[in-house]
């Protein structure tokens, strides 16, 4: 199973749904964003971050400065509730560092935890 995620820096940081995001500001310079991404998900900007059979994550940056980050999360055969919770903690940590929010593209819901 594959899930597409977009990370944005909305002006309204309290947006709980992608449809509530009216405008965004830049996340940062590509070098800074790549360092942040790779500190949480090593290798995700140079191919994929892989956690054994649990999941893999690929990242693509858009713009210079970066205006959005596109992630593809692929569940592996060992994906579980524990994997899901671990991923949510990691994506929330990344979003907190970048002062941004992560949204599921399939249903527009925010997936990063409040900070």
C-alpha positions in Angstrom: 0.0 0.0 0.0 1.2 3.5 -0.9 0.3 6.8 0.7 1.1 10.2 -0.7 1.9 13.0 1.8 2.6 16.7 1.3 4.4 18.8 3.8 3.6 22.6 3.7 4.2 25.6 5.9 0.7 27.1 6.0 0.3 30.7 7.2 -2.5 29.2 9.5 -0.5 26.6 11.5 -3.7 25.4 13.1 -5.2 24.0 9.8 -6.5 20.5 10.5 -7.3 19.8 6.9 -5.5 20.6 3.6 -8.6 22.3 2.3 -8.3 24.9 5.1 -4.8 25.9 3.9 -5.3 29.2 2.1 -1.7 30.2 1.6 1.8 28.9 2.5 5.2 30.3 3.1 8.5 28.7 2.0 9.8 26.0 4.2 13.5 26.8 3.7 16.6 26.4 1.5 16.9 23.0 -0.1 20.1 22.2 1.8 18.5 22.9 5.1 15.4 20.9 4.3 17.4 17.9 3.0 19.4 17.9 6.2 16.2 17.9 8.3 14.6 15.2 6.2 17.7 12.9 6.3 18.2 13.4 10.0 14.7 11.8 10.6 14.5 9.5 7.5 18.1 8.9 6.4 18.5 8.4 2.6 14.9 9.5 1.8 16.1 12.3 -0.5 18.7 10.1 -2.3 16.5 7.1 -3.0 14.5 5.8 -0.1 14.5 5.4 3.7 13.8 1.8 4.5 12.9 0.2 7.8 13.3 -3.5 7.0 9.9 -4.9 6.1 7.9 -2.2 7.9 8.0 0.7 5.4 9.9 2.8 3.0 9.8 6.6 2.4 10.8 8.6 -0.6 11.0 12.5 -0.5 10.9 15.0 -3.3 11.5 18.7 -2.7 9.6 21.4 -4.8 11.1 24.8 -5.3 14.2 26.8 -4.4 13.5 27.8 -1.7 11.4 24.7 -0.9 7.7 25.5 -1.0 6.5 21.9 -0.5 7.9 18.4 0.3 6.2 15.4 -1.4 6.6 12.0 0.4 5.6 8.5 -0.7 5.1 6.1 2.1 5.0 2.4 1.2 3.8 -0.1 3.8 5.8 -3.3 3.9 4.8 -6.8 5.0 5.6 -6.0 8.7 3.6 -2.7 8.8 1.7 -2.6 12.1 0.1 -0.2 14.6 3.5 0.1 16.2 5.0 1.1 12.8 2.2 3.6 12.3 2.8 5.2 15.7 6.5 5.3 15.2 6.1 6.9 11.8 3.6 9.5 13.2 6.2 10.5 15.9 8.9 10.8 13.3 6.9 12.9 10.8 5.7 15.1 13.6 9.3 15.6 14.8 10.3 16.6 11.3 7.3 19.0 10.9 8.1 20.6 14.3 11.7 21.1 13.2 10.6 22.6 9.9 7.7 24.5 11.5 5.4 22.8 8.9 2.5 20.5 8.6 2.0 17.1 6.9 -1.2 16.2 5.1 -2.4 13.0 3.5 -3.2 13.7 -0.2 -5.9 11.0 -0.3 -8.3 12.6 2.2 -6.6 16.0 2.9 -6.3 15.2 6.6 -3.4 16.5 8.7 -1.2 13.6 9.8 1.4 15.3 11.9 0.7 15.6 15.6 0.1 19.0 17.2 3.1 20.7 18.6 
